[in-house]
Amino acid sequence: MDIFERVYYTRALVGVAAGVVAGFVIPIELDQVTSVSTAVIIAIVFYIISIGIGRSVAKGVPKDKRRKVATEGIVPFIFLLLVFMIIVFTALHQSIVIR
């Protein structure tokens, strides 16, 4: 597995972790704007963390490919964050919705 694949899968796992955290942190009492802004803030914080992890994994990458380290895996990060946020939020609050 090359460096960019490791960064890709690491970023995907960080997206899963961010989605789980967002699902737990967002309460049902908040309005939609506050919930979305909370999810976006969590996503930004976790993405910055994943950039730091990616840079530590890809220390020997030439300067012309360093930008690829920062953007590699952004799509699975966003997708998995949304999917796991929805799954965790729904699992935690399904009894409230059913009433």
N, CA and C atoms as an extended XYZ file, in Angstrom:
297
Properties=species:S:1:pos:R:3:atomname:S:1:resname:S:1:resid:I:1 pbc="F F F"
N         0.856       -1.169        0.000 N   MET     1
C         0.000        0.000        0.000 CA  MET     1
C         0.905        1.236        0.000 C   MET     1
N         0.671        2.118       -0.959 N   ASP     2
C         1.521        3.304       -1.035 CA  ASP     2
C         1.028        4.393       -0.077 C   ASP     2
N         1.750        5.479       -0.037 N   ILE     3
C         1.478        6.549        0.924 CA  ILE     3
C         0.109        7.168        0.703 C   ILE     3
N        -0.253        7.394       -0.550 N   PHE     4
C        -1.521        8.056       -0.832 CA  PHE     4
C        -2.717        7.161       -0.491 C   PHE     4
N        -2.569        5.855       -0.636 N   GLU     5
C        -3.636        4.942       -0.225 CA  GLU     5
C        -3.802        4.947        1.287 C   GLU     5
N        -2.689        4.994        2.007 N   ARG     6
C        -2.778        5.063        3.472 CA  ARG     6
C        -3.460        6.345        3.929 C   ARG     6
N        -3.126        7.455        3.275 N   VAL     7
C        -3.769        8.727        3.613 CA  VAL     7
C        -5.267        8.652        3.291 C   VAL     7
N        -5.611        8.053        2.164 N   TYR     8
C        -7.007        7.915        1.739 CA  TYR     8
C        -7.817        7.136        2.778 C   TYR     8
N        -7.317        5.960        3.171 N   TYR     9
C        -8.058        5.130        4.118 CA  TYR     9
C        -8.043        5.712        5.524 C   TYR     9
N        -6.963        6.377        5.888 N   THR    10
C        -6.932        7.040        7.192 CA  THR    10
C        -7.962        8.154        7.252 C   THR    10
N        -8.061        8.919        6.175 N   ARG    11
C        -9.044        9.995        6.138 CA  ARG    11
C       -10.467        9.441        6.161 C   ARG    11
N       -10.689        8.301        5.528 N   ALA    12
C       -12.006        7.671        5.569 CA  ALA    12
C       -12.345        7.243        6.998 C   ALA    12
N       -11.394        6.677        7.713 N   LEU    13
C       -11.646        6.280        9.101 CA  LEU    13
C       -11.876        7.491       10.003 C   LEU    13
N       -11.164        8.565        9.759 N   VAL    14
C       -11.394        9.790       10.530 CA  VAL    14
C       -12.788       10.343       10.223 C   VAL    14
N       -13.255       10.193        8.997 N   GLY    15
C       -14.619       10.600        8.641 CA  GLY    15
C       -15.666        9.802        9.404 C   GLY    15
N       -15.413        8.506        9.569 N   VAL    16
C       -16.321        7.668       10.353 CA  VAL    16
C       -16.345        8.151       11.807 C   VAL    16
N       -15.171        8.410       12.367 N   ALA    17
C       -15.095        8.892       13.752 CA  ALA    17
C       -15.801       10.238       13.898 C   ALA    17
N       -15.623       11.127       12.933 N   ALA    18
C       -16.286       12.433       12.991 CA  ALA    18
C       -17.805       12.277       12.908 C   ALA    18
N       -18.267       11.357       12.096 N   GLY    19
C       -19.703       11.124       11.992 CA  GLY    19
C       -20.299       10.581       13.275 C   GLY    19
N       -19.585        9.685       13.920 N   VAL    20
C       -20.065        9.139       15.194 CA  VAL    20
C       -20.101       10.229       16.258 C   VAL    20
N       -19.049       11.029       16.323 N   VAL    21
C       -19.013       12.128       17.298 CA  VAL    21
C       -20.143       13.125       17.023 C   VAL    21
N       -20.344       13.472       15.766 N   ALA    22
C       -21.405       14.420       15.424 CA  ALA    22
C       -22.781       13.845       15.757 C   ALA    22
N       -22.970       12.558       15.539 N   GLY    23
C       -24.243       11.931       15.873 CA  GLY    23
C       -24.535       11.974       17.364 C   GLY    23
N       -23.500       11.839       18.184 N   PHE    24
C       -23.683       11.900       19.629 CA  PHE    24
C       -23.827       13.331       20.139 C   PHE    24
N       -23.121       14.276       19.537 N   VAL    25
C       -23.064       15.639       20.061 CA  VAL    25
C       -24.321       16.448       19.740 C   VAL    25
N       -24.906       16.249       18.582 N   ILE    26
C       -26.045       17.067       18.158 CA  ILE    26
C       -27.313       16.607       18.870 C   ILE    26
N       -27.874       17.441       19.745 N   PRO    27
C       -29.123       17.062       20.415 CA  PRO    27
C       -30.334       17.338       19.527 C   PRO    27
N       -31.437       16.702       19.826 N   ILE    28
C       -32.635       16.840       19.002 CA  ILE    28
C       -33.346       18.172       19.252 C   ILE    28
N       -33.062       18.808       20.372 N   GLU    29
C       -33.754       20.051       20.712 CA  GLU    29
C       -33.291       21.251       19.889 C   GLU    29
N       -32.133       21.174       19.258 N   LEU    30
C       -31.605       22.312       18.518 CA  LEU    30
C       -32.345       22.496       17.199 C   LEU    30
N       -32.351       23.739       16.722 N   ASP    31
C       -32.944       23.990       15.410 CA  ASP    31
C       -31.981       23.532       14.314 C   ASP    31
N       -32.455       23.569       13.081 N   GLN    32
C       -31.700       23.013       11.966 CA  GLN    32
C       -30.400       23.770       11.699 C   GLN    32
N       -30.422       25.084       11.806 N   VAL    33
C       -29.214       25.882       11.530 CA  VAL    33
C       -28.121       25.556       12.538 C   VAL    33
N       -28.473       25.445       13.792 N   THR    34
C       -27.489       25.134       14.828 CA  THR    34
C       -26.949       23.722       14.657 C   THR    34
N       -27.808       22.787       14.298 N   SER    35
C       -27.369       21.411       14.086 CA  SER    35
C       -26.395       21.304       12.916 C   SER    35
N       -26.715       21.973       11.826 N   VAL    36
C       -25.843       21.940       10.652 CA  VAL    36
C       -24.515       22.623       10.949 C   VAL    36
N       -24.556       23.757       11.631 N   SER    37
C       -23.303       24.453       11.944 CA  SER    37
C       -22.453       23.630       12.903 C   SER    37
N       -23.068       22.921       13.835 N   THR    38
C       -22.315       22.043       14.724 CA  THR    38
C       -21.649       20.924       13.940 C   THR    38
N       -22.370       20.329       12.999 N   ALA    39
C       -21.810       19.260       12.174 CA  ALA    39
C       -20.663       19.781       11.311 C   ALA    39
N       -20.802       20.978       10.775 N   VAL    40
C       -19.742       21.552        9.937 CA  VAL    40
C       -18.503       21.853       10.773 C   VAL    40
N       -18.680       22.377       11.965 N   ILE    41
C       -17.537       22.658       12.840 CA  ILE    41
C       -16.813       21.365       13.214 C   ILE    41
N       -17.575       20.317       13.535 N   ILE    42
C       -16.968       19.026       13.852 CA  ILE    42
C       -16.208       18.495       12.641 C   ILE    42
N       -16.807       18.636       11.458 N   ALA    43
C       -16.144       18.167       10.236 CA  ALA    43
C       -14.839       18.915        9.989 C   ALA    43
N       -14.836       20.218       10.175 N   ILE    44
C       -13.623       21.006        9.954 CA  ILE    44
C       -12.530       20.608       10.946 C   ILE    44
N       -12.901       20.442       12.217 N   VAL    45
C       -11.915       20.066       13.230 CA  VAL    45
C       -11.314       18.702       12.909 C   VAL    45
N       -12.158       17.742       12.587 N   PHE    46
C       -11.649       16.408       12.277 CA  PHE    46
C       -10.852       16.385       10.976 C   PHE    46
N       -11.219       17.216       10.008 N   TYR    47
C       -10.445       17.255        8.764 CA  TYR    47
C        -9.069       17.861        9.004 C   TYR    47
N        -8.982       18.861        9.845 N   ILE    48
C        -7.680       19.432       10.198 CA  ILE    48
C        -6.823       18.385       10.910 C   ILE    48
N        -7.453       17.607       11.781 N   ILE    49
C        -6.735       16.514       12.435 CA  ILE    49
C        -6.244       15.508       11.405 C   ILE    49
N        -7.098       15.195       10.416 N   SER    50
C        -6.698       14.221        9.398 CA  SER    50
C        -5.588       14.768        8.497 C   SER    50
N        -5.536       16.077        8.297 N   ILE    51
C        -4.427       16.664        7.543 CA  ILE    51
C        -3.125       16.482        8.310 C   ILE    51
N        -3.167       16.692        9.617 N   GLY    52
C        -1.974       16.465       10.440 CA  GLY    52
C        -1.526       15.017       10.406 C   GLY    52
N        -2.475       14.096       10.484 N   ILE    53
C        -2.135       12.677       10.392 CA  ILE    53
C        -1.560       12.354        9.016 C   ILE    53
N        -2.175       12.913        7.972 N   GLY    54
C        -1.693       12.675        6.620 CA  GLY    54
C        -0.289       13.190        6.392 C   GLY    54
N         0.008       14.334        6.955 N   ARG    55
C         1.366       14.882        6.811 CA  ARG    55
C         2.388       14.041        7.560 C   ARG    55
N         1.992       13.498        8.706 N   SER    56
C         2.938       12.650        9.439 CA  SER    56
C         3.150       11.314        8.733 C   SER    56
N         2.126       10.818        8.063 N   VAL    57
C         2.263        9.565        7.312 CA  VAL    57
C         3.103        9.780        6.062 C   VAL    57
N         2.927       10.916        5.401 N   ALA    58
C         3.591       11.187        4.121 CA  ALA    58
C         4.747       12.165        4.287 C   ALA    58
N         5.684       11.830        5.132 N   LYS    59
C         6.816       12.731        5.366 CA  LYS    59
C         7.762       12.807        4.171 C   LYS    59
N         7.938       11.720        3.442 N   GLY    60
C         8.914       11.696        2.369 CA  GLY    60
C         8.366       12.054        0.999 C   GLY    60
N         7.215       12.697        0.949 N   VAL    61
C         6.598       13.042       -0.335 CA  VAL    61
C         7.244       14.310       -0.885 C   VAL    61
N         7.534       14.337       -2.191 N   PRO    62
C         8.106       15.554       -2.779 CA  PRO    62
C         7.158       16.747       -2.677 C   PRO    62
N         7.721       17.943       -2.779 N   LYS    63
C         6.938       19.171       -2.614 CA  LYS    63
C         5.807       19.292       -3.628 C   LYS    63
N         5.996       18.817       -4.836 N   ASP    64
C         4.958       18.973       -5.858 CA  ASP    64
C         3.748       18.074       -5.600 C   ASP    64
N         3.870       17.072       -4.740 N   LYS    65
C         2.743       16.183       -4.445 CA  LYS    65
C         2.180       16.387       -3.042 C   LYS    65
N         2.635       17.379       -2.321 N   ARG    66
C         2.131       17.619       -0.967 CA  ARG    66
C         0.680       18.096       -0.962 C   ARG    66
N         0.283       18.809       -1.996 N   ARG    67
C        -1.117       19.250       -2.076 CA  ARG    67
C        -2.049       18.056       -2.210 C   ARG    67
N        -1.583       17.033       -2.896 N   LYS    68
C        -2.387       15.828       -3.046 CA  LYS    68
C        -2.593       15.148       -1.697 C   LYS    68
N        -1.630       15.249       -0.804 N   VAL    69
C        -1.780       14.675        0.535 CA  VAL    69
C        -2.904       15.373        1.285 C   VAL    69
N        -3.041       16.680        1.100 N   ALA    70
C        -4.077       17.438        1.808 CA  ALA    70
C        -5.470       17.177        1.256 C   ALA    70
N        -5.574       16.843       -0.030 N   THR    71
C        -6.895       16.669       -0.635 CA  THR    71
C        -7.262       15.214       -0.897 C   THR    71
N        -6.340       14.311       -0.741 N   GLU    72
C        -6.608       12.900       -0.996 CA  GLU    72
C        -7.611       12.360        0.029 C   GLU    72
N        -8.710       11.805       -0.439 N   GLY    73
C        -9.698       11.190        0.438 CA  GLY    73
C       -10.743       12.122        0.994 C   GLY    73
N       -10.919       13.295        0.411 N   ILE    74
C       -11.903       14.232        0.939 CA  ILE    74
C       -13.335       13.752        0.679 C   ILE    74
N       -13.563       13.086       -0.450 N   VAL    75
C       -14.914       12.611       -0.776 CA  VAL    75
C       -15.369       11.511        0.181 C   VAL    75
N       -14.558       10.476        0.449 N   PRO    76
C       -15.025        9.498        1.437 CA  PRO    76
C       -15.140       10.079        2.839 C   PRO    76
N       -14.304       11.062        3.157 N   PHE    77
C       -14.418       11.713        4.463 CA  PHE    77
C       -15.801       12.342        4.626 C   PHE    77
N       -16.221       13.119        3.650 N   ILE    78
C       -17.519       13.799        3.722 CA  ILE    78
C       -18.661       12.783        3.701 C   ILE    78
N       -18.580       11.822        2.793 N   PHE    79
C       -19.651       10.834        2.662 CA  PHE    79
C       -19.797       10.011        3.935 C   PHE    79
N       -18.696        9.496        4.466 N   LEU    80
C       -18.776        8.665        5.662 CA  LEU    80
C       -19.172        9.482        6.887 C   LEU    80
N       -18.761       10.736        6.956 N   LEU    81
C       -19.197       11.595        8.045 CA  LEU    81
C       -20.715       11.724        8.033 C   LEU    81
N       -21.285       12.016        6.880 N   LEU    82
C       -22.735       12.179        6.784 CA  LEU    82
C       -23.476       10.881        7.080 C   LEU    82
N       -22.997        9.779        6.514 N   VAL    83
C       -23.674        8.492        6.707 CA  VAL    83
C       -23.675        8.091        8.178 C   VAL    83
N       -22.521        8.145        8.823 N   PHE    84
C       -22.457        7.715       10.213 CA  PHE    84
C       -23.116        8.707       11.158 C   PHE    84
N       -23.118        9.977       10.825 N   MET    85
C       -23.848       10.944       11.631 CA  MET    85
C       -25.342       10.630       11.591 C   MET    85
N       -25.859       10.337       10.420 N   ILE    86
C       -27.283       10.028       10.276 CA  ILE    86
C       -27.627        8.722       10.987 C   ILE    86
N       -26.784        7.706       10.836 N   ILE    87
C       -27.058        6.415       11.478 CA  ILE    87
C       -27.058        6.542       12.994 C   ILE    87
N       -26.037        7.185       13.559 N   VAL    88
C       -25.944        7.327       15.014 CA  VAL    88
C       -27.070        8.209       15.540 C   VAL    88
N       -27.343        9.316       14.882 N   PHE    89
C       -28.402       10.218       15.325 CA  PHE    89
C       -29.756        9.514       15.295 C   PHE    89
N       -30.023        8.768       14.242 N   THR    90
C       -31.294        8.051       14.132 CA  THR    90
C       -31.391        6.944       15.174 C   THR    90
N       -30.293        6.229       15.411 N   ALA    91
C       -30.316        5.160       16.411 CA  ALA    91
C       -30.534        5.709       17.819 C   ALA    91
N       -29.980        6.857       18.102 N   LEU    92
C       -30.146        7.438       19.436 CA  LEU    92
C       -31.528        8.034       19.661 C   LEU    92
N       -32.133        8.572       18.616 N   HIS    93
C       -33.363        9.321       18.788 CA  HIS    93
C       -34.560        8.687       18.093 C   HIS    93
N       -34.530        7.391       17.781 N   GLN    94
C       -35.629        6.802       17.054 CA  GLN    94
C       -36.899        6.699       17.887 C   GLN    94
N       -36.778        6.539       19.187 N   SER    95
C       -37.994        6.461       20.003 CA  SER    95
C       -38.695        7.814       20.077 C   SER    95
N       -37.967        8.894       19.958 N   ILE    96
C       -38.565       10.223       19.970 CA  ILE    96
C       -39.301       10.480       18.675 C   ILE    96
N       -38.774       10.007       17.570 N   VAL    97
C       -39.366       10.242       16.259 CA  VAL    97
C       -40.624        9.391       16.080 C   VAL    97
N       -40.652        8.195       16.639 N   ILE    98
C       -41.780        7.288       16.431 CA  ILE    98
C       -43.048        7.819       17.098 C   ILE    98
N       -42.951        8.507       18.182 N   ARG    99
C       -44.132        8.997       18.914 CA  ARG    99
C       -44.980        9.858       18.100 C   ARG    99
